[in-house]
Amino acid sequence: MAGAAAEERRLATVVESWLGRPVLVIGDAMLDEWRFAESDRLCREAPAPVLTLRRRISAAGGAANTAVNVAALGGRAVLVAPVGADAAGDELHDCLDRAGVWDRTVNHPGRPTPVKRRMLAGNQILLREDSGDPDDVLDDDGVARLLTALECATEELRAAAGGEPPTLVVCDYGLGALPAPVRAWLVAARDRYATVALDAHDLADWRGLAPTVVTPSFAEATRLLARAASRTDSHLHLDHPETDPADGPSELSVGTAPGGLGRPTGLTGEPTPGEERVTLTGDGLSVTGIAVDPTAGDRVDRALLAEARLAELRAHTGADVVAVTLDTDGAVVGGTDGEPRRSHSTPVPASHAVGAGDAYLAAMTLALAADAPLPTAAQLAQLAATITVSDTGTCVCRREDLLEALGVGGASVGNRVLVYPDELAAVVAAHRGEGRSVVFTNGCFDVLHPGHVRYLEQARALGDLLVVAVNSDGSVRRLKGPDRPVNPAEDRVTLLAALACVDHVVVFEEDSPAGLIEVVRPDVYVKGGDYPPDMVPEAPLVRRLGGQVRTLGYVPDRSTSAIIERIRATGRDRPYGRNRADARNRLDAGDPARGRNRGAGRDPVDGRGAAAGRNGGPRDAGRGSGGRGATTPVPGRPA
């Protein structure tokens, strides 16, 4: 249970890290229209229901919905796509504006905006009407304007990211938004983008792109392999088959195997429950051109087929990562290490899953762009797709929903007091993005007392945000001796987190906070004591990073060591059988326990003792090798 909580926090940190990441989405944008009706009778003209329209909803679809998901998940999304100068186009612009997508679409008066209109009764889709034809190709002027928009959007995102290359997502659903000149431009400009994600009906059209990740459906993957196997030359560009509908990412042609018992070869639409597995051909050796184990039985799991051919899919697409989506069966993901990874989803009605692939693509792209390991990216992508399918409509995964599913309560990691070393960079970046200055201090805080509180209040007054780094139990033992700490890290950070002046608490394992200082890059670094800032061991590092060093005076007669000695003295009264004064006199006369704790055990808040001179900090931190990470248990985190 504790391990699962730690994993959820790790995933939440990745979600935080992609906040504001620039992503350019280009491709087939469309409008999804949902019409909810009621029916209580049949019409007299035919055995058909009479529908009374009750509600109508419009949503971004296709590439536009991918851009909406990127923005909803916390990325900075820009959409470049041809859009008709019509009512549907106006609605699509409104959808993008509401979602916070930077709308860089190009109007084409002679080309209508593709629309999918669904009519529902009782939450059941009765019919779908599509408008928009792949034959409505862009003319030369339209292509030129689209390329100009693409160039400008790329530079706009680069400037917004401080010169860093943006991420690119290509959504090619065969509706004509990405003709050959646009594809050629993207292939030639591949080096201008750090991460490239591709979702395309015909992956072979994009062989030269060398994408970071491709996300084909099972039908698209098998079609690519079958058509590649049928070619005798090495040129993999293949025309779209006549039976393929110009459709969205999750509504694909599912052709059966050649020579397969007389079944039709143009089955279209959402996979039905009976199609969750793939039937073998008559010879029992292949399905849609894919060789399988003849001993596997008369039905083969699609996931097994996908896993067996991940290497070939990577070779044919030139992608580092291939994620074969299996609708109700989840996904199979493979990367350069050749290790297949499987994720699972919960089966839902087809009307709930429209656009779930867009959420998957957006989360996968953002995670990889944030340098998350592939298993982490796959987990987040599947989770984003799964949590969006709770109701009818076009799926959009919000960042808050994803964090909620990860147990963060829908709140930003930056809003939690207790954070972990690997979260700290994202936390500080979020605060600095809102214009806050950061104050940083560190120490043991073994027994929290008024001297600590006064010190922390003074430190907090030096900036907008106070981050307190606490030595782990192991670190305290190394610095203070085997009888310290008196209070474990869990208790120490709980008390610190309860102080109004403390914004964030982090536990570190090393003897020196140097590693955390490099992560935080504090505007002000604070230490306790009555010595000048130049005596602070961390001062050169802080100044090199552009920060100031401040020392705060101690509070008289308040120290951790004095409190601990009083407690110990009280305990010694009992075995001696005398009063406290006698016990103190006896200890002062030479009790070895008294001698052991003298000097070295002094809390630096009172400015006395060897610890204050050596460590120079209000929380007893010493110097040692730099580094990051914490292995000591803290509240809510497993050992």
N, C-alpha and C positions, 0 to 999 in steps of 0.2 A: 504493500500500500504506500509506504514511504517512498519506495523507488519510483512508483508511478507519479507521485506528486513532484518529485525532483525532475522527472522527464517532462512533465507539463510545464514546469517553470523554465526549463531549457528551451522548449519550443516557443514559449511566450517571449523569451528574450530575442529570438529570431524575428518574431512578428514586430517587436519594438524596433529592431535594427533596420528594418526596411522602410521605416516611416520617412516619407518625403522623397523616396528614391524615384528618379525621373525615368519614365517609361513611355516610349512612342509606340502607339498601336496603329497599324495600317491594314486595310483590307476591306472586305465586304460588310458594310454597315447596313442595317435594316431596321424596320420598326416592327415590334411585336404588338399586336392588338388582341386584347382578350375581351370577349363579349359574354357576359354572364346573363343567362335567360332562365325563365321558368316555363314549364309546360304541364298542362293538366288535361289536354285533349288532343285528339287527332283531327287533322283537317279533312274536309269532305272530298277534296279532289284526289287525294292519294293517302296511302297508309303512312303518313308522315306527321310528326308532332307539330303543333302550333306553338311557336316560341314567343314569349313576351320579354323584351329586353329590359333588364333591371339595372345593369351596371356595365360600364366600359372602362378598360384600363389600357393605357399605352405604355410601352417600355422599350428601351433600347435593345436591339437584338444583334446577333452576329458579332462583328468586330466592335461595334459600339457597346455591346454588353460586356465584352472583355475589358474595354477601357473603363466602363462604369465599375466593374469589379476591382480593377487595379486601384481606382480612386477610393472606393469604399474600404479597401483593405489598408489604406494609408499611403499608397504610392502617389506620385505626381503624374497623372495620366494625360497624354495628349493624343487626340485621334485625328488621323489624316485619312480621308475616304471621300469618294464621290457621293454626293447626295443630290437628289432631285430638287428642283425649285418648285415644290408642290406642298400640299397640306401635310402629307406624311413627313416630308422633310422638315417642315416647321415644327411638327411634334417631336421629331427626333432631336432637333436642336434644343428644344425645351427640356427633354430628358437628360441630355448631356449637361446643360446648365445646372439643373437641379442636383446632379450627381457630382458637380465640381470638376468635370472633365474639361480640359482646355480644348475647345472646339476649333479645330483647324481643318474642318471638312471643306470641300470644294463643291459649289453648286453647279449643276449641269441641267439647264432648263429643258433640254430635249431628252433627258433620260430620267424616268420616274424612280423614286425611292422604293426599293424592294420592301414589301410589306407581307407579313404573315398574320392573317386574321383567323382567330379561333373562336368558334361558337360553342359554348358550354351550357349544359343543363344538368342540374344536380351534380355539379363538379365533374361531369363527364364531358370530354370533348366529343361533340357530335360531328363536326366537320372543320376543315381548315381550308381557307381560300388564300392562295399565294398570288402576289403580283410582283412583277420584276422578272425580266427575262435575261438569261446570260447572253443572248444575242444582241442585247442593247449595249453594244461595245462603245468604249470611249473613242471619240474622234481625236485627231491629232492635237487640236487645241486643248481638249480635255486632258489628254495625257501630259501635255506640256505644263498645264496649270497644276496638275496633281504632283508632278515632279518638283515644281517650284515650291509647293506647299510642303512637300517632304523635306526638301533641302532646308527651308526656313525653320521648320519645326525641329529638325535635328540640331541646328545651331542654337535655337532658342533654348532647348533643353540643356545643351552643353553649357551655355552661359549661365543658366539657372543653377547648374550643378558645380559651378566654379571651375569649369574647364574639363571636368571629368566626362568621359564618353557615356551617353545614355544607354538604356536597354531598349531593344527592339522586339516587338511582337508582331508577327505576320499572320493574318487570318484570311486564308484563301479558300472560300467556299464555292468557287466556280461561278460567281455572279458577274464577272467581268470587271471588277474593280482593280485587278492586278494584271493588266495585259503584259505582253512580252517586254516592252520597253521599261516598264516599272520594275519587273522582276530583274531585268538586266542591271538596272541602276542599283537595286538593293544588293545584288551579288557583288557588283564592283565596289560598293561602299561598305562592304561587310566590316572592314577594320575600323569604321567610325563608331561601331557599337560594341559595348563590352560584353553583353549577354544578348543572344538572339534566340527567341522562341518561335516555333513554326507550328501552326495548326492548319493543315491543308487537305482538301479532298484528294488531290493528286500530288503526292509527295515527290514524285519523279520530276515534276516541273521545277523543283527547287534544289536539285542535286548539287549545284555549284555554290549554294549559300553557306554551307558548313555551319548549320545552326548549333547552338548550345544544346537545345532540347527540342524534340518533336513530340507531339501528343496525338498520334493517330488513334482512331477507334479500331476495334478488331477488324471490322469490315475493310477499312482503309489499309490497314497493315497487310491483311491477306491478299487484297487486290494488288497491292504493290509487288508482293512476292510472286504472285501467280503470273502477273504480266511481265515481270523481270525474267522469270524462268522461261517464259514462252518466246523471248527474244533471242535471236541468234547473234546479234551484234551487241556491242558494249554501250550503245546509246540508249539511255534509260528514259528519255522523254517520250511519253505516251499520251495520245489524245484521250480526252474523257470519253468513256464508252457511251454509246447512245442511250443505254438503259439507265445511266446515272442521272438522278434528278438534280437540278440546281437547287441545293437545299442547305440547311444549316448544319452545324457541326455534329449534332446528335441525331440527325435524321438522314441516314445514309443508305445507299444500296447495299443489300446483303445478298450477294450472288452465291448460288450453290456450286458445288464442285463440278467441273466438266465431266460429263458422262455419268452424272449422279442419279441414276434410277428414274430418269424422266422428270425430275423436278424442274420447275421454272427457274430461269436464270436471272430474273429481274425482280425479286422480292424487295419491296421498299418499305420504308417507315420505321417506327420504333421497334426494337426487338420485342417479341412477345415472350411470355413465360416459357412457352415451348421451344423457343429458339435460344435459350440460355446455354445450351450445349450444341455442339456442332456434330452433325451426322457424318459418318465416314462414307466414302464412295464405295462402289461395288467391289473394288479390289482390296478395300480395307487398308490402303497404304497412303492415301493422300486426301486432303480436304482443301479445296480451292488452291491446288498446286503445292500444298505443304505436306511433306512427308511426315508420317507419324508412326508410332510404334504399333505394328499390327496385332500385338498381343494385348493392347489396352482395352479391348472390348468394342462393342458396337456404338459406343458414344464416348466422346473425348472432351474433356474440360477445355474450354477456350484458354484459360490461364496457362495450362500446360503447353498448349500449342504456341502461345505467345512467348513463354519463357524459352522454348526450344529454338526460337528464331530471332531472339533479340540481337545477336551478333550480326546476322545478315541484315536486319533492319537498320542497324547502325551503319553498316557498310554501304547500303543502298542510299541512305539519306545523308550520309556524311555527318551525322549528329553525334555529339558526345553522349547524350542521354536520349533514350527512347522510352516513352511512357505510353504503353498500349492501354487505352481505357476500355473497360468491359461493362459499361453501364451498371446494371444491378450487381455485377460481380466484382466491382472495384477496379483495380488497375494492376498491371505488371510493369515494373520499371527496371531498366538496365542501364548501367553506365560503363565507363572505361575499364572498371575492374572485372567486368564479366559476371558479376554476381547479381542474379535476378532478385527483385524485391517485390513482394506481393502486398497489396493493401485491399481492404474490403469495404463494402458499403452496405447500407440497409435498403432492401427492395422497397420501392415506393411506386405509386401510380405514375404513369408516363406524364400526366399533366403537371406533376410536381417537379419533374426533373428537367424541364426545358431550360437550357442555359447553364445547367450544372457543370458542363464541360468548360464553359467560360470561366466559372469560378475556379475550377481545377487549374486551368491554364494560367490564370492571373496569379494564384498563390504559388504555383510551381515556379513561375518566372521570377516573382519577387524574392522568393527564398534563394534561388540560385544566384540571382543578382547580388544578394546580400552575402554571398560566399558560404551559404549553409551547406553542410554535407548532404549528399544525395539522399540518404535515408531520411534525414530531417525534412528536406524539401518534399519528398514523396508523402511523408506523414501529414504535413501541413496542407498539401494540395488535396489529398483525399478528405481530410477533415473539413476543409473549406467547401468542397463539393457536397459532402454529406449533410452538413448542418443547414444548407440552403433549401433542402427539398421537403420542408415541412408543410408546404401549402401550394396551391395552384398558382401559377404565374411564372414569369421569367426570373430565374434564380440570380440573386445578388448576395454575396457574402460580405458582411460588414466587419471591420476590424474589431469592433466591440463584441460582436457575436463570436468571433474566433477566439478572442481572449477569454470570453465567458466560458466557452467550451473547454478551454485549457485551465480552468479553475482560477483565473485571475480576477474573476468577478466583473468582467467587462471594463475594469479600470486599467488605466495605463500603469505599466511598471513604474513609470516616473512618479506616480501618485502614492506608491507604497513606501512606508518608512524603511522596512527591512529589505535590503537588496543584496545581491551576491556579486562577487568580483567580476564574473563574466557578464553581468548586466550593467555594470557601472558606466561603461562608455556610453551606452544608449541612454541611460538615465540623465547623465550630465549633458549630453548633446540635446536632449529634448528641452531641458531647462534653459540651456544657452540659446536655443532657437527662439525662446520666448523672452530673451533679453536679460536673463538673471545672471548675477555674478555669483561665483562659487567660493565658499570658505571651506577649508579642509583642515581637520586635526585628527590626532590619533592617540591611542594609549590603551592601558589595560582596564581601567575603571573597575577594579576588583570589588571594592566596596563603595558604592555611590554615596557621596556625602555633600553637604552644602558647598564645600569648596569646589567640587566638580560642577555643580549646578551654576554657581556664580561664574565660573570660568566659561562654561558653554554659552551662557547668556551673553557674556561679553563678546565671545567669538562670533555668535550669530549676528550681533549688531554691526559687524564689519562687512557684511554682504547681504545678498538676498537668499542664499541657500547655504545651510550648514551640513556638511557630510562628515560623519564621525566614523573613523576606522578603528576597530577594536581588535586587539591581539587575541588570537585563539588560545585555548587552554594550553596547547603544547608550546606556543610561543611564550606565554607567561611563565611556564615552568622553566624554560631555558633562561629567561631573563631574571626571574625572581627566586628560583629555587624550587625544590620538589614539594614544598608545603604550600605553594601557590599555584593557581588561584584559589581563593576561598570560595568564590562563587563561580559556577561554570558559565561558559559563554552564553548559553541559553538565557540564564537569569540576567546576566550583565546587559545584553542587548535589549532584553525586554524592558528593563528599567530606563535605559537611554531612549528607546523608541517612544516611551510615554512622556518624555519632556517636550513641552511645546516649542522650545527653541531648537530642537533637533529635527532636521528634515529627512535625512537618510542615515542609516547605520549599516556598516558592512564589516564583516569579520575577515581578517587576513591571517594566513598561516605563518608568514615569514617573520623574522625578527625586525625587519625594517619596512616602513611603508613606502619605500622608493618606487616599487612597482605600481602601487595604486596612485602615487603622485603623478607618475608618467601618464596614467590613464586619465585621471581627473584634470590635470593641468590647472591647478587651482589659481584663482585670481588672488586669493590671500591664503597663506599657510600659517597656522597659529600653533604656537607652543607655549607651555606654561613655565614660569620661572622668572627670576630677577636678573638674568644675564642678558646681554645684548643679542639682537637677532643674528649677528655674525657668528655667534657661538653655536647656533643651531646646526647640527650635522647635515640636515637636509637643505639648508639654505642655498648652496650652489646649484643644486638640481632645480629647486623651485624658481630661482631667478633665471636660470637658463631657459626654462619653459615660459618665462614671461610673467611670473607671479611675484607677489610681495611676501615678505616674512615678517610676522608680528609676534612678540612675546607679551604675555599678560602676567601681571603680578599675582603672587599667591595670596590666598586667604589665610590670615594667621590662625594658628591653633586648629587647623582643619587638615587632616591627612589620613590616608588609608592606613598607613602603618600604625598610627596612634590608636585608631579604632580597633585594629586587629589585636594590638597589644593589650588594650583594655579587656577585650573579650577573652583572650588567653589568660590574663591575670585573674579574671573572675573564675575561670575554670580551675585554676591552680589553687584557689582558696579552699576548695573542697578537700583535696588530698592532704593539704597541710593542716586543715582543721582550725585555721586562724582567720581573722578578718582580712578585709582587702588591704588595709594599710600594712599589716604585717606581711602579707604576700608581696606587696610592691617593694617593701623594704628588703625582703629576702631576695627578690629578683634583682634589685638594684645592687645588692651586695655581691652579685656574681653568679646568678642563675644562668646556666649555659644557654637556655632558650633565649634569654634576654640578649646575650652577646651575639647570638646568631642573627637576630633580626635587626640589630642596630645598624643604622646607616644604609646598608644595601636594601633594606625593606622600605625606606622612606618613599612616600608618594611625591612625585615632582611638583604637584600642585602647591605644596608648602615650601618648595624650593630647597629642601634640606636633604642630606644623605647622598650616598654614592649614586643611587639611581638617578637622582635629579641631575647630577653632573655628567653622568655617562649618557643618559638617554635624552635629557633636555626636553621632556614632554610631559604634558599633563596627565597622560595615561600610560606612563611607564614604558613606552616603546623603546627598544634598543636598536642598535644598528646591526646590520648583517647583510647577507646576500639579498639582492632585490628579487622580485618575482611576483607572480599573481596566483590567485586561487585560494580556496579555503576548504579544508576537509573537516574542520571541527563542527560538530552539530550546532545548529542555531535553530530558533523557533520555526517549526514548520518544515525544516529541511532534514533529511535523513543523514545518519552518520556515514 
